[in-house]
Amino acid sequence: MRVARFPSRVLALSLLLAALVAQESSRVPFGAWHRLSDVPAIGPRGNGWEGAGTFNPAVVHRGDKVVMLYRAQDTQGTSRLGYAESEDGIHFTRRDEPVLSPSADYEKDGGVEDPRLVQFGDTYYLTYTGYNKKDAQLCLATSKDLIHWDRKGVIIPANKGNWNVKWTKSGAIVPEKVDGKYWMYFLGTNADNKDQAGLASSTDLLHWTEETMTPVLPVRPGRFDSRVAEPGPAPIVTPKGIVLIYNGADDKLVYRTGIAVFDRNDPRKLLWRTEEPVFSPEKEWEKAGQVPNVVFVEGMVQQKDRYLFYYGGADTYVGVAEAQIKP
């Protein structure tokens, strides 16, 4: 009888764990991810400012169009931000010149990199990495039209954090206030060179203060996010939580996509995260490029009954994926 009961207990435990996983994953408002095309939406062109790579895009709705700001790199390694727009969110038309190029001291010789976008009122807020070949630091600019930008400077400086004692990057601003403040998940590098997500808050969207003494989304040894846990686009706020798409990298620096959910009333509190990645490099142009084996999500928009996700492939191309909104 004991031998017969043991499998039953294992089965019951397995069913319970499956139910718990299903319950927790119900916090995520969309289903499985699928690529919308086998080929990139945008790729390098010419021998100039976007000749080496076009990748890591941010997107936002403007009127009836989807506007994309993407990182463009020249053959000398300098990055600028290009502008493209689309009526369907899939096929884009690009401007011939960048809309943001390095000019401040904290950007010179390296460039402006890896944008994220969020809109409050009639103002667009752009977080990006300013790189001067010495330090990478999280910076902010604002715009009314997504073309002309007003720099606000470094908002989370490198080498001065509570735990993030090296570089800072990747500011994903929560698109609505929580507890009377604005919040932003960002990437910091700690003393052992692990890149993890921290949290900052602001009362005016311009001046930011770290909120925790430790990362709110740490790396996990032995997992797909053992080396890097980096915020992606602006989170989705739902009644069940703050949904943050993030970019995880393992010890071999293969980048895959994960999802984390934080408490709706306390952005510091992590409720759940994916055990396995929801999106991974598969296409040849995601596996081979300036940096191989990378899918890196930085843009997201809702379009009717689905979300569109915009990602960099191998630090060279832009791809688009979709996931249906759960009923």
N, C-alpha and C positions, 0 to 999 in steps of 0.2 A: 504493500500500500504506500509506503514511503517513497518508493521509486516512482510510483504512478503520480503522487502528488507533486513531486519536484518540477516536472515539466509544466504542470498547471500553474504553479507559482511563477515560474519564469514567463509563461505566456501572459499571465495577469499583469506582471510587472512591465512587460514589453508594451502591452496595451495601454497601461497607465502612462508610461513615458511618451508613447505616441500621442495620446490625448493631450498631455501637457504641452508637447511641442506644437500640436495643432492649435491649441488655445493661445499660446504665446505668439505664434506666427500670424494669428488673426489680427494682431495689432498692425500689420503691414497692409496698406490699402490697395495693393496691386498683386497680380499673379506672376507667373513665370515670364522671364525675359526671352525675347526673340529678336534676332537681327532683322532689320528691314531691307538690307541689301547685302549681297556678297562682296560688293566693291565699296571703297570709301566714298563718303559724300564730298569730301574736300581732300586734296593732296597738294604736294609741293608743285610750284610752277616757276618757270624762268630761272634766272641766275642771280636774282636780287634778294630782296628782304624776306621772301618766302620760298627761297630756292631749296633749302635743306629739309625743312619740315613744317607742316601745318597740323597742329594737334592741340589737345587739352582745351576744348571749347567751353565757354559759358553761353547760355541762351536765356532769352526772356521774350515775352510777348510785347509787341508794340503795335497798337492798333490791330489790324487783321493779319499781321505778319509775325514770323518768328525771326528775331535778330540774334545772330551769333557773333560773339567776339572770340577769336581763336588765337592761340600763340603761334606766331610764325618765326622761324629761325633761318638766318642766312648761313652761308658756308663758313663764316668766321665765328659762328656760335652766338651771335647777338640776337636777342629776341625782341619782337614788337607784337602789338596786337592788331590783327586784321579784323575787318568787318564784313559780314555776309548776311543776307536776308532771304527769306523764303516764304512763299504763300502756303505751302503744304507741310512745311517742317522737315522736308526730306531733300528737296532740290534747291540749292542755294546759288545766289548770284553775289559775287564778291566785288568790293571796291578795289580799285587799282593801287591805292596807297593805304598804309596803316593809319589807324586812328589814335594810337598811343605808341610813342617811341621813347627810348631812354633819353632823359635830359637832366634829371636830378642827380646829385652826387651818389645817392644810394642805388641808382640804376645804371650808372655809366660803366661801359665796357662789358657788361653782362646782359642787362636788358630788363624788360618788363615781361613777366612770365605768369602762366597758369591762372587765368581770371576766374572769378565767381561773380555772379550778378544777383541783385535783389532790388525790388522797387518798393519805395514808400512814398505815397502821394504821387507827385509828378517828378520825383527825383529818383534816378538810378544810382545805386551804390555799387561800386566795383572794388572788390578786394583782389589784390594781385601780389606776386612776389617781386620785389625789387632786388636785383642781384648786381653787385659791383665787382665781381670776381674775388671778393673777400668775404662778404657776408650776404646771406639771403634773408630778407626781412619782409614781414607782412605789411603791406601798404594799402592805402585807400584813395580812391578818386570818386568824384560825383559828376553827374551829367543830367541834362534835361532831354538830350536827343540821341544819346549813345555814340555820338561822333566827336563832340567837343567835350574835353574832360578837364576838370579842375582838381589838381592834386591836393590831397590833405596830409600827405606825409606818411611816415612810418607809424603804425598804430600798435604793433606788438614788436618791440625791438629785439634783435638777436642778443644773446649772451647775457641777458638780464632777468630771466624768468625765475619763477619759484622752483620749478623742476626742469624746465626747458632752458638749459644753460648754453645752448648753441643756436642753430638757425630757427627761424619761424616762417611759416607759410600757410596757405590754404585756409582762408577765412570763409566759413560757411555761416552766414548770418540767418538766424531764425526769422522768418518773414512776418512775425507779429510779436507784440510785447507779451512778456510773461512776468507776472508779479511786478508790473509797473516799469520794467526795464527791457532793453534790447539785449539779445544774447548772441554769441558767436562761438562756434566750435572752430578750433584752429589746430595746426600742426606745430609741434615743438620737438626738438631733438634733445634728449637727456645726455647725461655724462657718458653712458655706455653706447652712444650712437644709435639708440633705438628711437624711431620716429613715431610719436604717439599723439593722440588728440587731447587737447586741453579745452578750457572754456573761459571766455571773458564776457563781461557785461558792460553796458554803456547806458547813459541817460539821454544822449544826444546823437548817437550813431557815429560820432567823430572821435570821441575820447574813450578808450577801452581800458578796463582793469581786469587782470586775471582773477578768477573766482575760486580756484582750488590750489592746494599745495601738491597735488599728484594728478596724473592724467585721468580724465573721465572715461576715455576709451583706450585702455592699454593694449599692447601687443600680447599675444598668447603663444608661448613656446610650443613648437611642434605643429602649429596650425598654419593655414594659408596667410594669416596675418601675424606671423612670428617676428617679423622685422619692421613692418610699417603698418600703422593704422591711421590713415589720412582722410580727413573730411572731404566729401565730394561737393555736390551742389547744395544750394540752400535747402534746409530740411522741409519736410511736409509736416504741418501741424494738424493732428486729428484729435478727436475726443479721447482716443486711447493712448496717445503719446506723441512725442516729437520723433519723427522718422528720419534718421540720418543715413543716407547712402554714403559708404566710405570705400576707400581704395586700400586693400590689404596687400602686403608683399611678404613672401616667405624668405627664408635665409638665402635662397638663390636669386632673390629679387625678381621673381615672377609675380606680376601684379594681377590681382583678381578683385572682384567686387563683392563687398559685404553690406549688410544692413544692420543698423543698431537702432533701438527704440529707447528714448529717455522719457522720464516722467513729464506729463503735460504741465504740471504745476511746479516742477523742480527740475530744470534742465541739467542739473548736476547728477541726477540719479539715473543710472543705467538700469533699465528693466529687462532687456533681452537683446541678444545679437545672434546672427546666423552662425551655426556650427560649421557650415560649408559655404563656399562662395556661390553666388547666384549668377555670376557671369565670369567667363574665363577666356583667355586667348585661344582662338581656334583657327581663324583665317590666316593665310600666309602673311598678309600685310599687318597682322597683329603679332605675329611671331618673329618677323624679320624687319628691321629698320634701324633707326639711330640707337634705340634701346630695345633689344628683342624681348618678346614674351610679355607684352604689356597691353592691358585694357585699363584705361584710366578715366573714370567718369567725373565730369565737372559741370555738365549742363543737364537740365531737366525742365520740361514744360508739360502741363496737362493739355490734352487735345481731345475734347469730347469724352469718349469712354475709355481713354487710354492715357498713359504717360509715355512720352518720348524721352529717351536718355541719349545723351551725346557724349562721346568718349574719344580719347586719343588712342590710336593703335600704334604701338612700337615707337612712340615719340616721333611719328612721321605723318600720320593720317588722322582724319576725323571719320568716325563711324556713328551710326544711329541704330538704336535698339528700341523696342517697345514692350510694354506690359499692360495688359488689360486691367482696368479698375475693377475691383471686386464689387459685386452687387450688394 
